[in-house]
Amino acid sequence: RPPARSTLPHPPGPMALALLVLSTLLSASGWHGPPLRCRSRVPCMVVRMEIRVTDEGIASLSARELKDELSMLGEGAAAAACFEKSELVSALRLARARAASSPPPPPPPTEAAAATDTAGAAGAAATAPSPATAAMITAAFAAARDYVEDERAQVRGLSVPELRQRLADRSVGWADLFEKSELVARLAGLVAEELQFCPSGRVPLGRVAELSEDEARAELADGTTPLLLDVYAKWCGPCQMMAPHLEKAALELKGKVRIVKVDTDAATRLSGELQVRGLPTLIAFKSGKPVHRVEGALSLKAILQLCEQHCL
């Protein structure tokens, strides 16, 4: 390839170079006047921002020196794309022109800015959790991750009839699935959704869970999702009448409110702590704290209204 030629008839003289620098400075400062022209015997050159800067000293550099200077100017990629010395010369001229026209580096921060940065860093440090709290959070996430992995492993280990039965127990169809991998994927997705709704897995989505006293204590202490507790007795007629309404409410509030029930005869201490005086007693919990209670059997509409007003 023939070497690239300069757009100028021959290198400009000192006056033209001085005009070039002066015009560049004026343009950078917002000068909008007529272009500056050289009146010497050198052919006239209209100085603009997009002209190529020429320098006879660049041509005398070796290829290694050209590449080194391009790398120092941040043009290493351009140097790697050049295969001829003439290309390196042209690339270095452009790089020097860009470096000359680039804005100066920002001034060092003032004392006020430094004080602001220091205050921001101090505020961030103040809001950061303590090492003990961070360790507890890390341990909790690790335990949750291990629990999810165990559940997924159990799902993958089920047979096809067991997978179908698990889906049917959750009122989820499986007739459109023909491969075991499809059954596993659907059931695993439901399990993940259930764990997000109830991390312990005791309360299934869309269903009422009957818990022991210890299990009920654990669920009441978990404020992940709102909870509606039904304290009942097997011999209580109104309690048995309200049971179907609770099941329908759990289905309508699927994924929003955990609905659990505890037999007062099997959980006498918990019933005493909750000051249960009549049966059935419905207690709404939000963020792990009781917020409302109702004694006596309720209809489906009343149960849904209670949850909307005090749980959601």
Phi, psi and omega per residue, in radians:
R1 nan 2.376 3.101
P2 -1.182 2.545 3.135
P3 -1.105 2.521 -3.139
A4 -1.146 2.385 -3.138
R5 -1.694 2.623 3.106
S6 -1.273 2.614 3.100
T7 -1.313 -0.150 3.137
L8 -1.688 2.645 3.124
P9 -1.018 -0.747 3.070
H10 -2.764 2.865 -3.084
P11 -0.939 2.409 -3.110
P12 -1.235 2.716 3.115
G13 -1.427 -3.099 -3.106
P14 -1.053 -0.660 -3.133
M15 -1.133 -0.743 -3.137
A16 -1.130 -0.717 3.114
L17 -1.115 -0.677 3.100
A18 -1.096 -0.725 3.089
L19 -1.117 -0.655 3.130
L20 -1.042 -0.860 -3.135
V21 -1.117 -0.748 -3.126
L22 -1.117 -0.720 -3.137
S23 -1.171 -0.656 3.109
T24 -1.091 -0.765 3.124
L25 -1.120 -0.711 3.128
L26 -1.140 -0.707 3.139
S27 -1.143 -0.695 3.133
A28 -1.145 -0.486 -3.130
S29 -1.596 0.108 3.084
G30 1.669 0.330 3.137
W31 -1.222 2.252 3.140
H32 -2.147 0.384 -3.124
G33 -1.404 -3.021 3.140
P34 -1.171 2.702 3.135
P35 -1.141 2.568 3.118
L36 -1.457 2.424 -3.100
R37 -2.213 2.575 3.103
C38 -1.525 2.301 -3.121
R39 -1.805 0.189 3.104
S40 -1.374 -3.093 -3.136
R41 -1.238 -0.275 3.061
V42 -1.109 2.398 3.139
P43 -0.906 2.496 -3.072
C44 -1.058 2.457 -3.133
M45 -2.280 2.055 3.086
V46 -1.363 2.088 -3.064
V47 -1.519 2.155 3.106
R48 -2.334 3.015 -3.104
M49 -1.265 -0.403 -3.017
E50 -1.763 0.293 -3.139
I51 -1.354 2.825 3.111
R52 -1.614 2.316 3.126
V53 -1.461 2.236 -3.137
T54 -1.925 2.593 -3.124
D55 -2.684 2.073 -3.111
E56 -1.159 -0.412 -3.123
G57 -1.192 -0.451 -3.124
I58 -1.129 -0.690 -3.073
A59 -1.141 -0.423 -3.113
S60 -1.463 -0.124 3.130
L61 -1.338 2.648 3.064
S62 -1.371 2.925 -3.134
A63 -1.088 -0.686 3.117
R64 -1.110 -0.731 3.122
E65 -1.155 -0.661 3.097
L66 -1.087 -0.795 -3.125
K67 -1.156 -0.679 3.133
D68 -1.100 -0.741 -3.141
E69 -1.192 -0.661 3.078
L70 -1.083 -0.695 3.115
S71 -1.135 -0.699 3.114
M72 -1.146 -0.513 3.121
L73 -1.515 0.101 3.130
G74 1.384 0.376 -3.114
E75 -2.001 0.685 -3.134
G76 -1.102 -0.622 3.132
A77 -1.162 -0.684 3.102
A78 -1.138 -0.657 3.112
A79 -1.138 -0.668 -3.130
A80 -1.196 -0.427 -3.123
A81 -1.505 -0.057 -3.129
C82 -1.701 2.334 -3.136
F83 -1.987 -0.258 3.127
E84 -2.047 2.655 3.128
K85 -1.103 -0.641 3.119
S86 -1.056 -0.620 3.107
E87 -1.206 -0.656 3.090
L88 -1.135 -0.687 3.106
V89 -1.069 -0.818 3.136
S90 -1.101 -0.726 -3.139
A91 -1.128 -0.669 3.141
L92 -1.216 -0.635 3.084
R93 -1.066 -0.773 3.127
L94 -1.148 -0.690 -3.133
A95 -1.137 -0.718 3.108
R96 -1.134 -0.668 3.129
A97 -1.123 -0.730 3.117
R98 -1.160 -0.678 3.129
A99 -1.151 -0.611 3.140
A100 -1.240 -0.553 -3.092
S101 -1.649 -0.052 -3.127
S102 -1.268 2.616 -3.131
P103 -1.179 2.665 3.131
P104 -1.173 2.745 3.124
P105 -1.113 2.638 -3.119
P106 -1.112 2.561 3.136
P107 -1.147 2.743 3.105
P108 -1.117 2.626 -3.109
P109 -1.100 2.503 3.101
T110 -1.309 3.023 -3.138
E111 -1.113 -0.624 -3.140
A112 -1.153 -0.758 3.131
A113 -1.131 -0.702 3.113
A114 -1.097 -0.678 3.114
A115 -1.138 -0.678 3.108
T116 -1.104 -0.776 3.124
D117 -1.082 -0.702 3.133
T118 -1.125 -0.712 3.121
A119 -1.143 -0.701 3.104
G120 -1.097 -0.724 3.116
A121 -1.130 -0.677 3.115
A122 -1.146 -0.674 3.107
G123 -1.135 -0.719 3.111
A124 -1.119 -0.675 3.119
A125 -1.167 -0.600 -3.125
A126 -1.204 -0.605 -3.129
T127 -1.468 -0.185 3.137
A128 -1.211 2.502 -3.127
P129 -1.208 2.689 3.102
S130 -1.207 2.813 3.127
P131 -1.001 -0.667 3.134
A132 -1.140 -0.757 3.120
T133 -1.139 -0.730 3.114
A134 -1.078 -0.671 3.116
A135 -1.147 -0.682 3.111
M136 -1.141 -0.722 3.129
I137 -1.113 -0.768 3.131
T138 -1.072 -0.753 3.134
A139 -1.125 -0.671 3.138
A140 -1.141 -0.754 3.116
F141 -1.125 -0.687 3.132
A142 -1.122 -0.731 3.121
A143 -1.132 -0.736 3.112
A144 -1.109 -0.730 3.126
R145 -1.104 -0.734 3.119
D146 -1.125 -0.674 3.141
Y147 -1.119 -0.744 3.123
V148 -1.121 -0.728 3.129
E149 -1.115 -0.675 3.099
D150 -1.109 -0.735 3.126
E151 -1.109 -0.737 3.120
R152 -1.122 -0.678 3.110
A153 -1.129 -0.668 3.096
Q154 -1.142 -0.682 3.117
V155 -1.114 -0.769 -3.137
R156 -1.146 -0.452 -3.130
G157 -1.466 -0.084 3.138
L158 -1.339 2.657 3.058
S159 -1.415 2.990 -3.131
V160 -1.086 -0.809 3.095
P161 -1.066 -0.657 3.122
E162 -1.167 -0.682 3.095
L163 -1.090 -0.773 3.129
R164 -1.101 -0.694 -3.136
Q165 -1.164 -0.713 3.110
R166 -1.079 -0.718 3.106
L167 -1.158 -0.711 3.127
A168 -1.143 -0.646 3.107
D169 -1.092 -0.459 3.120
R170 -1.656 0.194 -3.130
S171 1.014 0.670 3.119
V172 -2.037 2.274 -3.120
G173 -1.278 2.723 3.109
W174 -2.432 0.086 -3.068
A175 -1.126 -0.404 -3.124
D176 -1.502 0.017 -3.113
L177 -1.873 2.332 -3.071
F178 -2.045 -0.326 -3.125
E179 -1.911 2.614 3.117
K180 -1.095 -0.632 3.136
S181 -1.074 -0.596 3.109
E182 -1.211 -0.696 3.082
L183 -1.116 -0.744 3.132
V184 -1.087 -0.762 -3.112
A185 -1.097 -0.745 -3.128
R186 -1.175 -0.779 -3.132
L187 -1.195 -0.666 3.116
A188 -1.119 -0.662 3.079
G189 -1.103 -0.698 3.103
L190 -1.161 -0.708 3.128
V191 -1.100 -0.729 3.111
A192 -1.091 -0.702 3.107
E193 -1.157 -0.672 3.111
E194 -1.139 -0.700 -3.140
L195 -1.180 -0.551 3.066
Q196 -1.231 -0.603 3.129
F197 -1.322 -0.753 -3.136
C198 -2.442 1.727 -3.059
P199 -0.978 -0.527 -3.125
S200 -1.331 -0.353 -3.109
G201 1.383 0.093 -3.103
R202 -1.346 -0.503 -3.074
V203 -1.888 1.895 3.135
P204 -1.302 2.769 3.127
L205 -1.169 2.303 3.044
G206 1.259 0.299 -3.128
R207 -2.439 2.731 3.073
V208 -1.541 2.351 -3.135
A209 -1.895 2.233 3.060
E210 -1.661 2.133 -2.981
L211 -2.073 2.744 2.985
S212 -1.364 3.086 -3.115
E213 -1.123 -0.784 -3.141
D214 -1.154 -0.724 3.118
E215 -1.120 -0.690 3.125
A216 -1.128 -0.689 3.108
R217 -1.065 -0.748 -3.137
A218 -1.123 -0.708 -3.138
E219 -1.222 -0.647 3.120
L220 -1.153 -0.567 -3.141
A221 -1.341 -0.288 -3.123
D222 -1.608 1.986 -3.134
G223 -1.688 0.444 -3.112
T224 -1.019 -0.883 3.106
T225 -2.297 2.722 3.112
P226 -1.032 2.739 -3.065
L227 -2.418 2.453 3.038
L228 -2.061 2.048 -3.097
L229 -1.761 2.278 3.070
D230 -1.946 1.948 3.054
V231 -1.659 2.037 -2.994
Y232 -2.361 -3.112 3.019
A233 -2.489 2.570 -3.091
K234 -1.174 -0.478 -3.130
W235 -1.519 -0.018 -3.073
C236 -1.512 2.034 3.141
G237 -1.103 -0.897 3.115
P238 -1.012 -0.563 3.113
C239 -1.120 -0.766 -3.136
Q240 -1.200 -0.552 3.098
M241 -1.205 -0.599 -3.098
M242 -1.433 -0.289 -3.056
A243 -0.982 -0.798 3.109
P244 -1.095 -0.589 3.112
H245 -1.169 -0.629 3.085
L246 -1.131 -0.707 3.123
E247 -1.093 -0.757 3.113
K248 -1.149 -0.662 3.112
A249 -1.137 -0.690 3.114
A250 -1.095 -0.625 3.122
L251 -1.232 -0.683 3.140
E252 -1.283 -0.542 3.129
L253 -1.687 0.455 -3.070
K254 -0.980 2.181 3.134
G255 1.426 -0.025 -3.101
K256 -1.955 -0.758 -3.072
V257 -2.336 2.292 3.001
R258 -1.429 2.259 3.096
I259 -2.028 2.062 -3.103
V260 -2.251 2.761 3.134
K261 -2.363 2.568 -3.108
V262 -2.331 2.332 3.088
D263 -1.365 2.095 -3.071
T264 -1.101 -0.511 3.129
D265 -1.245 -0.463 3.123
A266 -1.643 -0.161 -3.109
A267 -2.364 1.034 -3.067
T268 -1.159 -0.682 -3.134
R269 -1.146 -0.776 3.121
L270 -1.116 -0.687 3.114
S271 -1.088 -0.683 3.100
G272 -1.170 -0.723 3.121
E273 -1.105 -0.611 3.132
L274 -1.485 -0.005 3.096
Q275 0.997 0.879 3.112
V276 -1.372 2.135 -3.099
R277 -1.941 -0.461 -3.127
G278 -2.391 2.877 -3.125
L279 -2.224 2.452 -0.147
P280 -1.333 2.748 3.058
T281 -2.153 2.183 3.096
L282 -1.834 2.214 3.141
I283 -2.167 2.171 3.118
A284 -1.619 2.301 3.120
F285 -2.072 2.396 3.076
K286 -2.396 2.241 -3.071
S287 0.995 0.597 3.083
G288 1.398 0.149 -3.104
K289 -2.204 2.469 3.097
P290 -1.227 2.324 -3.093
V291 -2.105 -0.319 -3.118
H292 -2.865 2.633 3.085
R293 -2.524 2.642 3.126
V294 -2.433 2.351 3.066
E295 -1.837 2.376 -3.137
G296 1.887 2.751 -3.104
A297 -1.235 2.495 3.132
L298 -2.129 2.703 3.047
S299 -1.412 3.005 3.121
L300 -1.051 -0.759 -3.131
K301 -1.086 -0.715 -3.126
A302 -1.200 -0.644 3.113
I303 -1.127 -0.790 3.136
L304 -1.118 -0.684 3.128
Q305 -1.146 -0.686 3.129
L306 -1.101 -0.754 -3.117
C307 -1.184 -0.689 -3.134
E308 -1.162 -0.609 -3.082
Q309 -1.426 -0.574 -2.985
H310 -2.107 -0.194 -3.122
C311 -1.942 -0.609 -3.031
L312 -1.741 nan nan
